[in-house]
Amino acid sequence: MILATSSGDYPIPADVARQLPNVPALPDPNAPNARLQIEDFRHWLDASPEHVINYERLRRWHLVQDELAAAAKKDGATFIVSDDGLE
């Protein structure tokens, strides 16, 4: 798996990938079937409070990783994807 950040794309280590919540891909607003994708995603979110929690956990993790990647790039350091932000 690859994590796309504003600073580049980074491989997600297997031990981190196993901890990530199972969330469907976000709808592509430019896709020909965007309306259907959005509707399906909303139905998935509404189906269970756990789905909303999992989505928020993944979103927060991605934001933290994006910040860490940017800081590493700024400092000229190597960035390695971690589970920081999943707690």
Gaussian input, Z-matrix of N, CA and C with variables (Angstrom, degrees):
# hf/3-21g

backbone

0 1
 N
 C     1     B1
 C     2     B2     1     A1
 N     3     B3     2     A2     1     D1
 C     4     B4     3     A3     2     D2
 C     5     B5     4     A4     3     D3
 N     6     B6     5     A5     4     D4
 C     7     B7     6     A6     5     D5
 C     8     B8     7     A7     6     D6
 N     9     B9     8     A8     7     D7
 C    10    B10     9     A9     8     D8
 C    11    B11    10    A10     9     D9
 N    12    B12    11    A11    10    D10
 C    13    B13    12    A12    11    D11
 C    14    B14    13    A13    12    D12
 N    15    B15    14    A14    13    D13
 C    16    B16    15    A15    14    D14
 C    17    B17    16    A16    15    D15
 N    18    B18    17    A17    16    D16
 C    19    B19    18    A18    17    D17
 C    20    B20    19    A19    18    D18
 N    21    B21    20    A20    19    D19
 C    22    B22    21    A21    20    D20
 C    23    B23    22    A22    21    D21
 N    24    B24    23    A23    22    D22
 C    25    B25    24    A24    23    D23
 C    26    B26    25    A25    24    D24
 N    27    B27    26    A26    25    D25
 C    28    B28    27    A27    26    D26
 C    29    B29    28    A28    27    D27
 N    30    B30    29    A29    28    D28
 C    31    B31    30    A30    29    D29
 C    32    B32    31    A31    30    D30
 N    33    B33    32    A32    31    D31
 C    34    B34    33    A33    32    D32
 C    35    B35    34    A34    33    D33
 N    36    B36    35    A35    34    D34
 C    37    B37    36    A36    35    D35
 C    38    B38    37    A37    36    D36
 N    39    B39    38    A38    37    D37
 C    40    B40    39    A39    38    D38
 C    41    B41    40    A40    39    D39
 N    42    B42    41    A41    40    D40
 C    43    B43    42    A42    41    D41
 C    44    B44    43    A43    42    D42
 N    45    B45    44    A44    43    D43
 C    46    B46    45    A45    44    D44
 C    47    B47    46    A46    45    D45
 N    48    B48    47    A47    46    D46
 C    49    B49    48    A48    47    D47
 C    50    B50    49    A49    48    D48
 N    51    B51    50    A50    49    D49
 C    52    B52    51    A51    50    D50
 C    53    B53    52    A52    51    D51
 N    54    B54    53    A53    52    D52
 C    55    B55    54    A54    53    D53
 C    56    B56    55    A55    54    D54
 N    57    B57    56    A56    55    D55
 C    58    B58    57    A57    56    D56
 C    59    B59    58    A58    57    D57
 N    60    B60    59    A59    58    D58
 C    61    B61    60    A60    59    D59
 C    62    B62    61    A61    60    D60
 N    63    B63    62    A62    61    D61
 C    64    B64    63    A63    62    D62
 C    65    B65    64    A64    63    D63
 N    66    B66    65    A65    64    D64
 C    67    B67    66    A66    65    D65
 C    68    B68    67    A67    66    D66
 N    69    B69    68    A68    67    D67
 C    70    B70    69    A69    68    D68
 C    71    B71    70    A70    69    D69
 N    72    B72    71    A71    70    D70
 C    73    B73    72    A72    71    D71
 C    74    B74    73    A73    72    D72
 N    75    B75    74    A74    73    D73
 C    76    B76    75    A75    74    D74
 C    77    B77    76    A76    75    D75
 N    78    B78    77    A77    76    D76
 C    79    B79    78    A78    77    D77
 C    80    B80    79    A79    78    D78
 N    81    B81    80    A80    79    D79
 C    82    B82    81    A81    80    D80
 C    83    B83    82    A82    81    D81
 N    84    B84    83    A83    82    D82
 C    85    B85    84    A84    83    D83
 C    86    B86    85    A85    84    D84
 N    87    B87    86    A86    85    D85
 C    88    B88    87    A87    86    D86
 C    89    B89    88    A88    87    D87
 N    90    B90    89    A89    88    D88
 C    91    B91    90    A90    89    D89
 C    92    B92    91    A91    90    D90
 N    93    B93    92    A92    91    D91
 C    94    B94    93    A93    92    D92
 C    95    B95    94    A94    93    D93
 N    96    B96    95    A95    94    D94
 C    97    B97    96    A96    95    D95
 C    98    B98    97    A97    96    D96
 N    99    B99    98    A98    97    D97
 C   100   B100    99    A99    98    D98
 C   101   B101   100   A100    99    D99
 N   102   B102   101   A101   100   D100
 C   103   B103   102   A102   101   D101
 C   104   B104   103   A103   102   D102
 N   105   B105   104   A104   103   D103
 C   106   B106   105   A105   104   D104
 C   107   B107   106   A106   105   D105
 N   108   B108   107   A107   106   D106
 C   109   B109   108   A108   107   D107
 C   110   B110   109   A109   108   D108
 N   111   B111   110   A110   109   D109
 C   112   B112   111   A111   110   D110
 C   113   B113   112   A112   111   D111
 N   114   B114   113   A113   112   D112
 C   115   B115   114   A114   113   D113
 C   116   B116   115   A115   114   D114
 N   117   B117   116   A116   115   D115
 C   118   B118   117   A117   116   D116
 C   119   B119   118   A118   117   D117
 N   120   B120   119   A119   118   D118
 C   121   B121   120   A120   119   D119
 C   122   B122   121   A121   120   D120
 N   123   B123   122   A122   121   D121
 C   124   B124   123   A123   122   D122
 C   125   B125   124   A124   123   D123
 N   126   B126   125   A125   124   D124
 C   127   B127   126   A126   125   D125
 C   128   B128   127   A127   126   D126
 N   129   B129   128   A128   127   D127
 C   130   B130   129   A129   128   D128
 C   131   B131   130   A130   129   D129
 N   132   B132   131   A131   130   D130
 C   133   B133   132   A132   131   D131
 C   134   B134   133   A133   132   D132
 N   135   B135   134   A134   133   D133
 C   136   B136   135   A135   134   D134
 C   137   B137   136   A136   135   D135
 N   138   B138   137   A137   136   D136
 C   139   B139   138   A138   137   D137
 C   140   B140   139   A139   138   D138
 N   141   B141   140   A140   139   D139
 C   142   B142   141   A141   140   D140
 C   143   B143   142   A142   141   D141
 N   144   B144   143   A143   142   D142
 C   145   B145   144   A144   143   D143
 C   146   B146   145   A145   144   D144
 N   147   B147   146   A146   145   D145
 C   148   B148   147   A147   146   D146
 C   149   B149   148   A148   147   D147
 N   150   B150   149   A149   148   D148
 C   151   B151   150   A150   149   D149
 C   152   B152   151   A151   150   D150
 N   153   B153   152   A152   151   D151
 C   154   B154   153   A153   152   D152
 C   155   B155   154   A154   153   D153
 N   156   B156   155   A155   154   D154
 C   157   B157   156   A156   155   D155
 C   158   B158   157   A157   156   D156
 N   159   B159   158   A158   157   D157
 C   160   B160   159   A159   158   D158
 C   161   B161   160   A160   159   D159
 N   162   B162   161   A161   160   D160
 C   163   B163   162   A162   161   D161
 C   164   B164   163   A163   162   D162
 N   165   B165   164   A164   163   D163
 C   166   B166   165   A165   164   D164
 C   167   B167   166   A166   165   D165
 N   168   B168   167   A167   166   D166
 C   169   B169   168   A168   167   D167
 C   170   B170   169   A169   168   D168
 N   171   B171   170   A170   169   D169
 C   172   B172   171   A171   170   D170
 C   173   B173   172   A172   171   D171
 N   174   B174   173   A173   172   D172
 C   175   B175   174   A174   173   D173
 C   176   B176   175   A175   174   D174
 N   177   B177   176   A176   175   D175
 C   178   B178   177   A177   176   D176
 C   179   B179   178   A178   177   D177
 N   180   B180   179   A179   178   D178
 C   181   B181   180   A180   179   D179
 C   182   B182   181   A181   180   D180
 N   183   B183   182   A182   181   D181
 C   184   B184   183   A183   182   D182
 C   185   B185   184   A184   183   D183
 N   186   B186   185   A185   184   D184
 C   187   B187   186   A186   185   D185
 C   188   B188   187   A187   186   D186
 N   189   B189   188   A188   187   D187
 C   190   B190   189   A189   188   D188
 C   191   B191   190   A190   189   D189
 N   192   B192   191   A191   190   D190
 C   193   B193   192   A192   191   D191
 C   194   B194   193   A193   192   D192
 N   195   B195   194   A194   193   D193
 C   196   B196   195   A195   194   D194
 C   197   B197   196   A196   195   D195
 N   198   B198   197   A197   196   D196
 C   199   B199   198   A198   197   D197
 C   200   B200   199   A199   198   D198
 N   201   B201   200   A200   199   D199
 C   202   B202   201   A201   200   D200
 C   203   B203   202   A202   201   D201
 N   204   B204   203   A203   202   D202
 C   205   B205   204   A204   203   D203
 C   206   B206   205   A205   204   D204
 N   207   B207   206   A206   205   D205
 C   208   B208   207   A207   206   D206
 C   209   B209   208   A208   207   D207
 N   210   B210   209   A209   208   D208
 C   211   B211   210   A210   209   D209
 C   212   B212   211   A211   210   D210
 N   213   B213   212   A212   211   D211
 C   214   B214   213   A213   212   D212
 C   215   B215   214   A214   213   D213
 N   216   B216   215   A215   214   D214
 C   217   B217   216   A216   215   D215
 C   218   B218   217   A217   216   D216
 N   219   B219   218   A218   217   D217
 C   220   B220   219   A219   218   D218
 C   221   B221   220   A220   219   D219
 N   222   B222   221   A221   220   D220
 C   223   B223   222   A222   221   D221
 C   224   B224   223   A223   222   D222
 N   225   B225   224   A224   223   D223
 C   226   B226   225   A225   224   D224
 C   227   B227   226   A226   225   D225
 N   228   B228   227   A227   226   D226
 C   229   B229   228   A228   227   D227
 C   230   B230   229   A229   228   D228
 N   231   B231   230   A230   229   D229
 C   232   B232   231   A231   230   D230
 C   233   B233   232   A232   231   D231
 N   234   B234   233   A233   232   D232
 C   235   B235   234   A234   233   D233
 C   236   B236   235   A235   234   D234
 N   237   B237   236   A236   235   D235
 C   238   B238   237   A237   236   D236
 C   239   B239   238   A238   237   D237
 N   240   B240   239   A239   238   D238
 C   241   B241   240   A240   239   D239
 C   242   B242   241   A241   240   D240
 N   243   B243   242   A242   241   D241
 C   244   B244   243   A243   242   D242
 C   245   B245   244   A244   243   D243
 N   246   B246   245   A245   244   D244
 C   247   B247   246   A246   245   D245
 C   248   B248   247   A247   246   D246
 N   249   B249   248   A248   247   D247
 C   250   B250   249   A249   248   D248
 C   251   B251   250   A250   249   D249
 N   252   B252   251   A251   250   D250
 C   253   B253   252   A252   251   D251
 C   254   B254   253   A253   252   D252
 N   255   B255   254   A254   253   D253
 C   256   B256   255   A255   254   D254
 C   257   B257   256   A256   255   D255
 N   258   B258   257   A257   256   D256
 C   259   B259   258   A258   257   D257
 C   260   B260   259   A259   258   D258

   B1=1.4509
   B2=1.5236
   B3=1.3152
   B4=1.4554
   B5=1.5231
   B6=1.3225
   B7=1.4622
   B8=1.5237
   B9=1.3230
   B10=1.4641
   B11=1.5259
   B12=1.3404
   B13=1.4605
   B14=1.5127
   B15=1.3152
   B16=1.4590
   B17=1.5256
   B18=1.3351
   B19=1.4664
   B20=1.5185
   B21=1.3150
   B22=1.4582
   B23=1.5190
   B24=1.3156
   B25=1.4611
   B26=1.5237
   B27=1.3264
   B28=1.4575
   B29=1.5242
   B30=1.3451
   B31=1.4578
   B32=1.5292
   B33=1.3075
   B34=1.4659
   B35=1.5265
   B36=1.3354
   B37=1.4694
   B38=1.5343
   B39=1.3210
   B40=1.4660
   B41=1.5208
   B42=1.3410
   B43=1.4653
   B44=1.5224
   B45=1.3235
   B46=1.4697
   B47=1.5269
   B48=1.3213
   B49=1.4705
   B50=1.5272
   B51=1.3333
   B52=1.4641
   B53=1.5273
   B54=1.3182
   B55=1.4634
   B56=1.5374
   B57=1.3235
   B58=1.4641
   B59=1.5245
   B60=1.3413
   B61=1.4597
   B62=1.5288
   B63=1.3097
   B64=1.4569
   B65=1.5297
   B66=1.3314
   B67=1.4620
   B68=1.5279
   B69=1.3282
   B70=1.4673
   B71=1.5245
   B72=1.3030
   B73=1.4669
   B74=1.5240
   B75=1.3089
   B76=1.4696
   B77=1.5240
   B78=1.3024
   B79=1.4649
   B80=1.5347
   B81=1.3101
   B82=1.4668
   B83=1.5220
   B84=1.3490
   B85=1.4653
   B86=1.5312
   B87=1.3363
   B88=1.4621
   B89=1.5258
   B90=1.3141
   B91=1.4704
   B92=1.5286
   B93=1.3189
   B94=1.4627
   B95=1.5312
   B96=1.3365
   B97=1.4645
   B98=1.5425
   B99=1.3129
   B100=1.4719
   B101=1.5215
   B102=1.3046
   B103=1.4730
   B104=1.5343
   B105=1.3197
   B106=1.4610
   B107=1.5350
   B108=1.3304
   B109=1.4666
   B110=1.5296
   B111=1.3140
   B112=1.4687
   B113=1.5231
   B114=1.3103
   B115=1.4623
   B116=1.5279
   B117=1.3316
   B118=1.4697
   B119=1.5262
   B120=1.3332
   B121=1.4620
   B122=1.5325
   B123=1.3095
   B124=1.4735
   B125=1.5286
   B126=1.3284
   B127=1.4711
   B128=1.5230
   B129=1.3208
   B130=1.4703
   B131=1.5312
   B132=1.3370
   B133=1.4703
   B134=1.5292
   B135=1.3275
   B136=1.4673
   B137=1.5296
   B138=1.3242
   B139=1.4582
   B140=1.5283
   B141=1.3490
   B142=1.4631
   B143=1.5285
   B144=1.3299
   B145=1.4720
   B146=1.5247
   B147=1.3284
   B148=1.4627
   B149=1.5303
   B150=1.3214
   B151=1.4645
   B152=1.5273
   B153=1.3200
   B154=1.4699
   B155=1.5251
   B156=1.3106
   B157=1.4677
   B158=1.5294
   B159=1.3275
   B160=1.4642
   B161=1.5194
   B162=1.3248
   B163=1.4676
   B164=1.5320
   B165=1.3164
   B166=1.4659
   B167=1.5262
   B168=1.3290
   B169=1.4664
   B170=1.5123
   B171=1.3250
   B172=1.4654
   B173=1.5199
   B174=1.3214
   B175=1.4695
   B176=1.5287
   B177=1.3236
   B178=1.4652
   B179=1.5344
   B180=1.3368
   B181=1.4588
   B182=1.5208
   B183=1.3287
   B184=1.4721
   B185=1.5276
   B186=1.3312
   B187=1.4669
   B188=1.5285
   B189=1.3198
   B190=1.4683
   B191=1.5241
   B192=1.3172
   B193=1.4659
   B194=1.5246
   B195=1.3267
   B196=1.4594
   B197=1.5304
   B198=1.3353
   B199=1.4665
   B200=1.5222
   B201=1.3244
   B202=1.4649
   B203=1.5250
   B204=1.3239
   B205=1.4654
   B206=1.5229
   B207=1.3252
   B208=1.4680
   B209=1.5215
   B210=1.3267
   B211=1.4703
   B212=1.5221
   B213=1.3256
   B214=1.4640
   B215=1.5237
   B216=1.3106
   B217=1.4647
   B218=1.5219
   B219=1.3298
   B220=1.4593
   B221=1.5283
   B222=1.3358
   B223=1.4624
   B224=1.5239
   B225=1.3212
   B226=1.4539
   B227=1.5184
   B228=1.3243
   B229=1.4638
   B230=1.5282
   B231=1.3077
   B232=1.4557
   B233=1.5246
   B234=1.3086
   B235=1.4667
   B236=1.5126
   B237=1.3273
   B238=1.4623
   B239=1.5174
   B240=1.3120
   B241=1.4680
   B242=1.5237
   B243=1.3448
   B244=1.4570
   B245=1.5285
   B246=1.3206
   B247=1.4553
   B248=1.5411
   B249=1.3292
   B250=1.4698
   B251=1.5269
   B252=1.3282
   B253=1.4459
   B254=1.5212
   B255=1.3327
   B256=1.4625
   B257=1.5126
   B258=1.3146
   B259=1.4611
   B260=1.5034
   A1=109.30
   A2=114.89
   A3=121.99
   A4=109.47
   A5=115.73
   A6=121.94
   A7=107.92
   A8=117.07
   A9=121.75
   A10=108.12
   A11=116.44
   A12=121.72
   A13=108.46
   A14=116.31
   A15=120.38
   A16=111.22
   A17=117.10
   A18=122.08
   A19=113.15
   A20=117.13
   A21=120.65
   A22=110.98
   A23=114.47
   A24=121.79
   A25=109.29
   A26=115.79
   A27=121.19
   A28=110.18
   A29=116.86
   A30=118.86
   A31=110.26
   A32=115.60
   A33=121.65
   A34=106.94
   A35=117.46
   A36=118.91
   A37=110.81
   A38=115.18
   A39=120.75
   A40=112.32
   A41=118.01
   A42=119.58
   A43=111.49
   A44=117.32
   A45=120.83
   A46=109.44
   A47=117.00
   A48=121.31
   A49=111.34
   A50=117.16
   A51=120.60
   A52=111.89
   A53=117.92
   A54=121.92
   A55=113.42
   A56=116.41
   A57=119.80
   A58=110.92
   A59=116.57
   A60=119.59
   A61=110.67
   A62=115.52
   A63=121.63
   A64=109.09
   A65=115.50
   A66=122.58
   A67=108.24
   A68=118.09
   A69=119.06
   A70=111.31
   A71=115.27
   A72=120.63
   A73=109.98
   A74=115.19
   A75=119.83
   A76=109.84
   A77=117.15
   A78=120.25
   A79=111.05
   A80=115.36
   A81=121.62
   A82=107.42
   A83=117.50
   A84=119.73
   A85=113.62
   A86=117.34
   A87=120.77
   A88=112.94
   A89=116.58
   A90=120.21
   A91=110.00
   A92=116.36
   A93=119.49
   A94=112.59
   A95=116.11
   A96=120.14
   A97=110.75
   A98=116.77
   A99=121.61
   A100=111.99
   A101=117.14
   A102=120.51
   A103=110.60
   A104=116.68
   A105=120.95
   A106=110.83
   A107=116.75
   A108=120.50
   A109=110.88
   A110=116.85
   A111=121.21
   A112=110.19
   A113=116.22
   A114=120.55
   A115=111.03
   A116=116.64
   A117=120.48
   A118=111.17
   A119=116.66
   A120=119.94
   A121=110.35
   A122=116.92
   A123=120.02
   A124=111.15
   A125=116.23
   A126=119.50
   A127=110.19
   A128=116.46
   A129=119.78
   A130=109.74
   A131=117.20
   A132=120.21
   A133=111.31
   A134=116.54
   A135=121.03
   A136=113.15
   A137=117.12
   A138=120.39
   A139=113.66
   A140=116.81
   A141=118.34
   A142=109.92
   A143=117.07
   A144=119.18
   A145=111.58
   A146=116.64
   A147=120.45
   A148=111.04
   A149=117.60
   A150=120.95
   A151=110.43
   A152=116.94
   A153=120.81
   A154=109.50
   A155=116.75
   A156=121.05
   A157=110.09
   A158=116.97
   A159=120.57
   A160=111.72
   A161=116.60
   A162=120.30
   A163=110.10
   A164=117.50
   A165=120.99
   A166=111.41
   A167=117.16
   A168=120.28
   A169=110.46
   A170=117.64
   A171=121.46
   A172=110.74
   A173=116.87
   A174=120.78
   A175=110.44
   A176=116.82
   A177=121.05
   A178=110.54
   A179=116.68
   A180=120.93
   A181=110.39
   A182=115.95
   A183=119.66
   A184=110.86
   A185=117.32
   A186=120.22
   A187=111.26
   A188=117.41
   A189=121.57
   A190=110.26
   A191=116.71
   A192=120.05
   A193=111.42
   A194=117.28
   A195=121.02
   A196=110.34
   A197=116.58
   A198=120.78
   A199=111.20
   A200=117.03
   A201=120.65
   A202=111.50
   A203=117.12
   A204=121.00
   A205=110.62
   A206=116.63
   A207=120.38
   A208=110.83
   A209=117.04
   A210=120.57
   A211=110.53
   A212=117.24
   A213=120.83
   A214=110.51
   A215=117.16
   A216=120.92
   A217=110.31
   A218=116.58
   A219=121.46
   A220=111.27
   A221=116.06
   A222=121.53
   A223=112.84
   A224=117.25
   A225=120.79
   A226=112.73
   A227=116.23
   A228=121.45
   A229=110.40
   A230=114.89
   A231=121.31
   A232=109.42
   A233=116.27
   A234=120.59
   A235=108.97
   A236=115.04
   A237=121.48
   A238=107.29
   A239=115.89
   A240=121.26
   A241=108.64
   A242=115.41
   A243=120.88
   A244=109.61
   A245=115.68
   A246=119.72
   A247=111.57
   A248=117.41
   A249=120.62
   A250=109.01
   A251=115.86
   A252=121.72
   A253=113.74
   A254=117.12
   A255=119.84
   A256=113.29
   A257=117.96
   A258=120.88
   A259=112.84
   D1=149.39
   D2=-179.67
   D3=-121.65
   D4=136.68
   D5=174.75
   D6=-100.93
   D7=119.86
   D8=176.54
   D9=-91.89
   D10=122.92
   D11=177.19
   D12=-123.16
   D13=173.25
   D14=177.43
   D15=-69.27
   D16=-13.13
   D17=-179.43
   D18=-102.49
   D19=-1.79
   D20=-179.41
   D21=138.52
   D22=-178.60
   D23=179.44
   D24=-105.69
   D25=136.08
   D26=-175.41
   D27=-133.10
   D28=141.84
   D29=177.12
   D30=-70.10
   D31=142.46
   D32=177.13
   D33=-95.31
   D34=117.77
   D35=178.45
   D36=-58.34
   D37=148.46
   D38=-176.88
   D39=-57.14
   D40=-38.46
   D41=-178.70
   D42=-67.40
   D43=-29.87
   D44=176.35
   D45=-77.38
   D46=-43.41
   D47=-179.05
   D48=-57.98
   D49=-36.67
   D50=-179.98
   D51=-65.86
   D52=-23.93
   D53=-178.18
   D54=-88.01
   D55=-15.21
   D56=-176.06
   D57=-69.24
   D58=139.12
   D59=177.14
   D60=-65.55
   D61=149.91
   D62=178.70
   D63=-83.31
   D64=106.48
   D65=-177.62
   D66=-131.08
   D67=133.77
   D68=178.12
   D69=-66.12
   D70=159.83
   D71=178.38
   D72=-60.42
   D73=144.69
   D74=176.53
   D75=-67.00
   D76=149.07
   D77=177.86
   D78=-61.39
   D79=143.97
   D80=175.86
   D81=-94.21
   D82=109.57
   D83=-176.66
   D84=-64.55
   D85=-15.47
   D86=-179.60
   D87=-96.77
   D88=-3.13
   D89=-179.40
   D90=-72.61
   D91=150.16
   D92=178.38
   D93=-60.58
   D94=-28.01
   D95=-179.79
   D96=-107.11
   D97=33.44
   D98=-176.63
   D99=-55.33
   D100=-43.48
   D101=-178.60
   D102=-59.58
   D103=-42.78
   D104=178.81
   D105=-66.10
   D106=-42.35
   D107=178.19
   D108=-60.65
   D109=-43.40
   D110=179.99
   D111=-64.29
   D112=-43.74
   D113=179.27
   D114=-62.83
   D115=-43.97
   D116=178.46
   D117=-62.29
   D118=-41.77
   D119=-179.38
   D120=-66.18
   D121=-41.60
   D122=177.93
   D123=-62.71
   D124=-40.21
   D125=177.31
   D126=-62.83
   D127=-41.01
   D128=178.62
   D129=-62.17
   D130=-46.49
   D131=179.33
   D132=-60.06
   D133=-42.65
   D134=-176.68
   D135=-73.53
   D136=-16.25
   D137=-174.58
   D138=-69.25
   D139=-24.37
   D140=-176.23
   D141=-161.98
   D142=138.49
   D143=174.31
   D144=-59.31
   D145=-30.11
   D146=178.41
   D147=-63.48
   D148=-33.75
   D149=178.27
   D150=-63.27
   D151=-42.57
   D152=179.29
   D153=-64.52
   D154=-43.01
   D155=179.41
   D156=-62.43
   D157=-45.45
   D158=179.27
   D159=-62.54
   D160=-41.75
   D161=178.28
   D162=-62.24
   D163=-45.27
   D164=-179.30
   D165=-65.56
   D166=-38.50
   D167=176.98
   D168=-61.91
   D169=-45.11
   D170=-179.61
   D171=-66.94
   D172=-40.74
   D173=179.23
   D174=-62.90
   D175=-45.49
   D176=179.82
   D177=-63.72
   D178=-43.18
   D179=178.47
   D180=-58.53
   D181=-44.64
   D182=-179.41
   D183=-62.81
   D184=-41.46
   D185=178.56
   D186=-62.78
   D187=-43.74
   D188=178.51
   D189=-62.54
   D190=-45.73
   D191=179.96
   D192=-63.46
   D193=-37.54
   D194=177.76
   D195=-62.46
   D196=-42.96
   D197=178.29
   D198=-65.09
   D199=-42.81
   D200=179.51
   D201=-65.36
   D202=-39.36
   D203=178.32
   D204=-64.93
   D205=-41.46
   D206=178.87
   D207=-64.48
   D208=-41.63
   D209=179.37
   D210=-65.04
   D211=-41.59
   D212=178.93
   D213=-64.32
   D214=-42.44
   D215=179.34
   D216=-63.05
   D217=-43.15
   D218=179.69
   D219=-61.27
   D220=-38.52
   D221=-178.46
   D222=-86.46
   D223=-3.37
   D224=-178.20
   D225=72.70
   D226=22.09
   D227=-178.44
   D228=-96.68
   D229=161.45
   D230=175.48
   D231=-78.79
   D232=132.36
   D233=177.33
   D234=-101.98
   D235=131.18
   D236=174.67
   D237=-123.72
   D238=125.42
   D239=-179.89
   D240=-59.49
   D241=136.04
   D242=-178.97
   D243=-131.76
   D244=-177.01
   D245=177.27
   D246=-92.15
   D247=8.37
   D248=177.13
   D249=-57.31
   D250=128.55
   D251=-179.64
   D252=101.54
   D253=-9.22
   D254=-179.88
   D255=-85.25
   D256=-17.88
   D257=-175.21
   D258=-64.09

